[in-house]
Amino acid sequence: MTHTFRPSDSFEEPDIDKQELKFVYAGREVFVFCKKNNPGKRMELAEDKIGNAGQFLKPNQIINGLFFENELVAISMPIKIELKVAETPPALKGQSASGGNKPAVLETGANINVPLFINPGDIIEINTETGEYSKRVS
């Protein structure tokens, strides 16, 4: 069924409620969250509704949940997030002067490309919208 709308048509804005949630775990294509101050109040969100940002979620992380008619419909991730580098190959001597990137696995299991000077254990900032390295924090 197709609808044609005119510039004079108006619509009621949906009532979206934003609440702080704590990420609990992911499994079987769902992400499980709980109310920030009430771990007994759990809710699930399908993996396809979270998208690529889900790879940057770590347990106990606080994010914003978006609710429509008291049902969790989406999450809002911070644009920048700090994560620890779990694994990355060492840069070869002299290689870092030329720039370039190498693969890295983050503490959440996410795979991204990082500059050659990044080492395991470094804390880096990631842009959750693009999934790209932003800067080294420590």
C-alpha positions in Angstrom: 0.0 0.0 0.0 1.5 3.4 -1.1 0.7 6.7 0.6 1.3 10.1 -0.9 1.9 12.9 1.6 1.4 16.6 1.0 3.5 19.4 2.6 0.4 20.4 4.7 0.1 17.0 6.2 1.1 16.7 9.9 2.1 13.8 12.1 2.2 13.3 15.8 5.8 12.9 17.1 6.4 9.5 18.7 7.0 9.5 22.5 10.5 8.2 22.8 11.8 7.7 26.4 15.6 7.6 27.0 16.9 5.6 30.0 20.4 4.6 31.2 21.0 0.9 30.8 23.8 -1.4 31.8 25.1 -3.9 29.2 25.0 -7.4 30.7 26.0 -9.8 27.9 25.5 -10.9 24.3 24.5 -14.3 23.1 22.2 -16.2 20.7 21.8 -13.1 18.5 20.5 -10.9 21.3 22.1 -8.3 23.6 20.9 -8.3 27.2 20.7 -5.1 29.2 19.4 -4.2 32.7 18.2 -1.0 34.3 21.2 0.9 35.6 20.2 0.6 39.2 18.0 -2.5 39.0 19.9 -5.6 37.7 16.8 -7.7 38.1 14.9 -5.7 35.4 16.5 -7.2 32.3 15.5 -6.7 28.6 16.8 -8.0 25.3 17.4 -6.3 22.0 18.0 -8.3 18.8 21.5 -8.1 17.3 20.2 -6.7 14.0 18.7 -3.7 15.9 22.0 -2.8 17.4 24.2 -3.0 14.3 28.0 -2.7 14.2 28.1 -0.7 17.5 27.4 -3.9 19.4 31.0 -5.0 18.8 32.1 -2.2 21.1 29.9 -3.1 24.1 31.6 -4.4 27.2 30.0 -5.9 30.3 28.7 -3.3 32.8 29.1 -0.4 30.3 26.4 2.2 30.7 24.6 3.3 27.5 21.3 5.0 26.7 18.3 2.8 25.8 15.5 4.2 23.6 12.0 3.1 24.6 8.8 3.4 22.7 5.6 2.4 24.6 7.8 1.0 27.4 9.6 -1.4 25.0 13.3 -1.2 24.3 13.6 -0.4 20.6 17.2 0.8 20.2 20.4 1.9 22.0 22.4 5.1 21.6 26.1 4.5 21.9 28.5 7.3 22.8 30.3 8.5 19.7 33.7 7.9 21.2 34.6 5.0 23.5 37.8 3.8 25.2 38.8 0.2 24.8 41.9 -1.9 25.6 43.9 -3.5 22.7 43.9 -7.3 23.5 46.0 -8.4 20.5 48.0 -6.8 17.7 51.2 -7.9 16.0 54.4 -6.0 16.8 55.6 -3.3 14.3 58.8 -4.2 12.6 61.8 -1.9 13.3 61.7 1.1 10.9 58.2 0.3 9.7 56.5 2.9 11.9 58.3 5.8 10.3 56.4 5.2 7.1 53.0 5.2 8.7 50.4 2.6 7.9 48.0 0.3 9.9 47.9 -3.1 11.3 45.0 -5.3 12.6 44.1 -5.3 16.3 41.6 -7.2 18.4 40.0 -5.2 21.2 38.9 -6.4 24.6 35.4 -6.8 23.3 36.5 -9.0 20.5 36.1 -6.3 17.8 38.6 -6.3 15.0 39.8 -2.9 13.8 42.9 -1.3 12.1 45.2 0.7 14.3 48.5 2.6 13.6 51.7 0.6 13.7 52.8 2.2 17.1 49.8 0.7 19.0 50.7 -2.3 21.3 48.7 -4.8 23.3 47.5 -3.3 26.5 47.2 0.2 25.1 43.9 2.0 25.7 42.6 3.6 22.5 39.6 5.7 21.6 37.3 4.3 18.9 34.6 6.2 16.9 31.5 3.9 17.3 29.8 5.3 14.3 32.6 4.5 11.9 34.3 1.7 13.8 37.7 3.4 13.3 40.6 4.2 15.6 40.6 7.8 16.8 43.6 8.2 19.2 45.7 6.5 21.8 44.7 7.3 25.4 47.5 5.6 27.3 
